[in-house]
Amino acid sequence: MRAPGQCRLYGILDLGYVYVNDAARIASRMLEGGVDILQLRAKGRPAGEILDIAGALLSMTAEAGVPLILNDFPELVAPSHASGAHIGQDDGSIARARRLAGEGSLIGRSTHSLEQAVAAQQEGADYIGFGPLFATPTKPDYAPIGLDMIRRVHELVRLPIFCIGGVKLENLEQVVAAGAARVVIVSGILKADDIVTYSRNAKKILLTHAGG
């Protein structure tokens, strides 16, 4: 299974964009396109349904060597056999999430400022999301932070940093030029006419132009 530091393209299977009965097919296309980490985001869904969906994805992610991350719900990591959980600023401590998820689980944290990014590192997160860089419907309550802090956060934080928020193929070279080495793409992938080609093109930019 790839470690976060070995990953470049983080894809989110967001059930706000994808029908549940189409989730496995979309995930398969994302993996074929080269997504390095796959997160299941199932806001407002009951635990049983999340476990069912995660179970349908697990064989695919395991075969691809791709970590399966649950958005929130660290308590479902062990029963789902997922690789870890991703939590927000209001979801408790990293230590609590790790206790719930189980020993050896990956715990990622969303951060929206340099201060939050440094704090997540100090707390022991395995990786962070940093953003939103641009306005995005996925995070409507957060003001975009722009590209100016990307180089600085990489100076301050030694964890794998996945820049997120409005990142798409059209602006990816701009994001990479600002200092990003890893990104999260949500709607760009999920709404693409050809998910495989879109993901491959994004991965190519990251591998060709991004730093370490």
C-alpha positions in Angstrom: 0.0 0.0 0.0 1.4 3.4 -1.0 2.4 5.8 1.8 1.1 9.4 1.5 4.5 10.6 0.7 4.6 8.4 -2.4 1.3 9.8 -3.6 0.6 12.8 -5.9 -3.0 12.7 -7.0 -5.7 12.4 -4.3 -9.2 11.6 -5.6 -12.4 12.0 -3.6 -15.4 9.8 -4.4 -18.0 12.3 -3.2 -21.5 11.0 -3.0 -22.7 14.6 -3.4 -21.6 14.1 -7.0 -22.0 10.4 -7.5 -25.0 8.1 -7.2 -24.4 5.3 -4.7 -25.2 2.6 -7.2 -22.5 4.1 -9.6 -19.8 4.6 -6.9 -17.9 1.4 -7.7 -17.8 2.1 -11.4 -16.6 5.6 -10.9 -14.0 4.5 -8.4 -12.7 1.9 -10.9 -12.2 4.6 -13.5 -10.4 6.9 -11.0 -8.0 4.0 -10.1 -7.4 3.2 -13.7 -6.6 6.8 -14.3 -3.9 6.7 -11.7 -5.4 8.2 -8.5 -2.9 7.5 -5.7 -5.3 7.8 -2.8 -9.1 7.4 -2.8 -11.3 9.0 -0.2 -14.9 8.1 0.3 -16.9 11.2 1.2 -20.4 10.2 2.3 -21.7 13.2 4.2 -25.0 12.4 6.0 -25.1 8.7 5.1 -25.8 6.1 7.8 -22.9 4.0 9.1 -24.2 0.8 7.5 -24.4 2.3 4.1 -20.8 3.7 4.4 -19.6 0.2 5.4 -21.4 -1.3 2.4 -19.9 1.1 -0.1 -16.4 0.9 1.5 -16.6 -2.9 1.2 -17.4 -2.7 -2.5 -14.4 -0.4 -3.1 -11.9 -2.2 -0.9 -11.0 -5.0 -3.3 -10.3 -2.5 -6.1 -8.2 -0.2 -3.9 -6.3 -3.1 -2.4 -5.5 -4.6 -5.8 -4.2 -1.1 -7.0 -2.2 -0.6 -3.8 -4.1 2.6 -3.2 -5.1 3.6 0.4 -8.9 3.9 1.0 -9.6 6.8 3.3 -13.0 7.5 4.9 -14.0 11.1 5.3 -14.8 11.5 9.0 -16.0 8.4 10.7 -12.6 7.1 12.1 -14.7 4.6 14.1 -15.6 2.9 10.8 -12.0 2.4 9.7 -11.5 -0.9 11.5 -14.8 -2.6 10.6 -14.5 -1.4 7.0 -10.8 -2.4 6.7 -10.1 1.0 5.2 -6.6 2.5 5.4 -7.6 5.5 7.5 -9.7 8.5 8.0 -9.6 12.2 7.1 -10.9 14.7 9.6 -11.7 18.4 9.6 -10.9 21.1 12.1 -14.0 20.5 14.1 -13.7 16.7 14.3 -11.6 16.3 17.5 -8.0 15.5 17.9 -5.7 13.4 15.8 -5.0 11.3 18.8 -8.7 10.5 19.3 -9.2 9.7 15.6 -6.2 7.4 15.7 -7.6 5.6 18.8 -10.9 5.1 17.1 -9.4 4.1 13.7 -6.9 1.6 15.2 -3.2 1.2 15.3 -1.5 1.7 12.0 -4.3 3.7 10.4 -3.6 6.8 8.4 -5.1 10.0 9.8 -5.3 13.1 7.6 -6.4 16.6 8.6 -8.0 19.5 6.7 -6.2 22.7 7.3 -7.1 26.2 6.1 -4.2 28.4 7.3 -0.5 28.1 8.0 -1.2 27.9 11.7 -3.6 25.0 11.3 -1.1 23.2 9.1 1.7 23.5 11.6 -0.7 22.4 14.4 -1.7 19.3 12.5 2.0 18.4 12.1 2.5 18.9 15.8 -0.5 16.7 16.6 0.9 13.8 14.6 -1.2 13.8 11.4 0.1 11.6 8.6 -0.7 14.1 5.9 -2.7 17.3 5.5 -5.1 18.9 3.1 -4.3 22.6 2.6 -6.9 25.0 1.2 -9.2 25.8 -0.3 -7.0 27.4 -2.9 -9.9 28.6 -5.0 -13.6 29.0 -4.3 -15.3 25.6 -4.4 -18.8 24.3 -3.8 -17.3 21.5 -1.8 -16.2 24.0 0.9 -18.6 26.9 0.5 -18.1 28.2 4.1 -14.3 28.7 3.6 -12.8 31.8 1.9 -10.2 30.8 -0.7 -6.6 31.3 0.5 -5.1 31.6 -2.9 -1.7 30.4 -4.1 0.7 32.7 -2.2 1.0 30.5 0.9 1.8 27.2 -0.9 5.6 27.6 -0.8 5.5 28.8 2.8 3.5 25.8 4.0 6.0 23.5 2.4 8.8 25.3 4.3 7.0 25.0 7.6 5.5 21.5 7.4 7.4 18.4 6.5 4.3 16.1 6.1 2.9 15.3 2.7 0.7 18.3 1.8 -2.2 17.9 -0.6 -3.4 21.2 -1.9 -7.2 21.3 -2.3 -10.1 23.5 -3.2 -11.1 24.3 -6.8 -8.1 22.5 -8.2 -8.8 21.3 -11.8 -6.8 20.3 -14.8 -7.2 23.8 -16.2 -5.4 25.4 -13.3 -3.1 22.5 -12.2 0.0 23.8 -13.9 -0.5 27.2 -12.1 -0.9 25.4 -8.7 2.2 23.3 -9.3 4.2 26.4 -10.4 3.2 28.0 -7.0 4.9 25.2 -5.2 2.4 22.3 -4.9 3.7 18.8 -5.2 0.4 17.0 -4.4 -3.2 17.9 -5.0 -6.7 16.8 -4.4 -9.1 17.0 -7.3 -12.8 16.4 -6.7 -15.4 17.8 -9.1 -12.9 18.0 -12.0 -12.5 14.3 -12.0 -16.0 13.3 -11.1 -17.6 15.5 -13.7 -15.2 14.7 -16.5 -16.5 13.2 -19.7 -13.6 10.7 -19.5 -12.4 10.2 -15.9 -9.5 7.9 -16.9 -8.0 10.4 -19.4 -8.6 13.4 -17.1 -6.9 11.7 -14.2 -4.0 10.5 -16.3 -3.4 14.0 -17.6 -3.5 15.5 -14.1 -1.0 12.8 -12.9 1.3 13.5 -15.8 1.5 17.2 -14.9 2.2 16.3 -11.3 4.9 13.8 -12.1 6.5 16.0 -14.8 6.4 19.4 -13.1 5.9 19.1 -9.4 8.7 19.0 -6.9 9.3 16.4 -4.2 
